[in-house]
């Protein structure tokens, strides 16, 4: 018996191609700290991933995709999700650095109990950490980092073709080493303010030893907060420069993930 073909065969293939290509984009958008925040609805993130898939299918040369119902297709989808999650995870690490630096500063200033709801994650975060996160987000958009990152996602389909290449162990090791660089960057951001606060605490301790009648808590806590705020005002231009360098390092690390892979 002959089955009539009304043209749905090519449509199924095109839909499978768009859905397959949108896996990497959707995983990257979900793992990214800005687009993957709670303020962005999951439906919008899914639509953005599909939109990227349509764009990639239209403009990027693609190899032959595996059959939709095959075991190779399942492995390819998992591989695409890993690549996209790695691209977003690097940015996630970069955006966590200001929070680490802010926790160090707030603990020394005595502001560790001043917490608020982080709009990006929905969890409780220090007030200073929320401020640093907003500054980094504004800088990320101001210097066009989001446009460069979107370009990296599209370009990754040229360097790591969909369904035929993946991230090797060496690239995964570089992501781990980037986390070490993140801790070093957080320490460098917090170091000037912490040094000033340490000097204030030393002076407060000397005064309390020379005049035991003074209330150490009534003297030390306000002086630490005032000194910390003054130090933040002074070093803020340096902090902004470090944030910009941090964004550049994160984008460079994301680009290096797509430079080479291993054949599937």
Secondary structure, DSSP 8 states (H G I E B T S, - for coil): ------SHHHHHHHHHHHHHHHHHHHHHHHHSTTTTSTTS-HHHHHHHHHHHHHHHHHHS-------TTSHHHHHHHHHHHHHHHHHHHHHHHHHHHHHHHHHHHHHHHT-TT-EEE-TTT-SEEEHHHHHHHHHHHHHHHHTTHHHHHHHHHHHHHHHS-TTTEE--HHHHHHHHHHHHHHHHHHHHHHHHHHHHHHHHHHHHHHHHHH-TTS-HHHHHHHHHHHHHHHHHHHHHHHHHHHHHHHHHHHHHHHHHHTT--EE-
